[in-house]
């Protein structure tokens, strides 16, 4: 229930944020779409320009959001931060900030960027895109409920736990287990490329096990539904276990792409803020 509430909170946070942004863009669309010469004479120029009351605020909030992204790395890498909540929740907040921060920066630029700002913006775009890819790769790594990566022994324990839950539904001497063992023995692990599309694999596995369960009419519908969910979960867990080493290699390659863009983005961001403050562009209401 608590986990569901956290997911719901982030969902409504996304909805509220983009509703506010959509409202602002709709309200100031004439200003945002005007050429630079007309923007200067527009009534909203003092409010929405980069150094304007709201425009500057967008830049400050976007910068703060993007700096808060670094807390996820602190939570993940430092021992003293291990008790700061579940890593999965930190990742969701990290993604939320990684999406909303750049949107606020985009509002701050008034949808116009060139020179070094352009380099920072496209670095930011590449950080967001590579971050989305990284989130998908991250989901391929088997994890415990706390979000920590599992080692081989823990993986085997998790699989045994799922099998035990299935034993509660089907007796050990039932013919079901023989067919499941044959199915396991004939199973061929997917390639690393196929592992990136495990959602397709999950659909195939569900169909295969659904056909297998149709052979056992004596199993009730409710029990069959629960058993199917456990079978799919167990097999997906086995899939991820089989691909653990390859997935970790993909994560290493992903870091080689993601980190340089993050470094470029923050270096230019710091330089931009420093120059703005030195030139006297300080926000105030």
Order of alpha helices (4+ residues) and beta strands (2+ residues): alpha-alpha-alpha-alpha-alpha-alpha-alpha-alpha-alpha-alpha-alpha-alpha-alpha-alpha
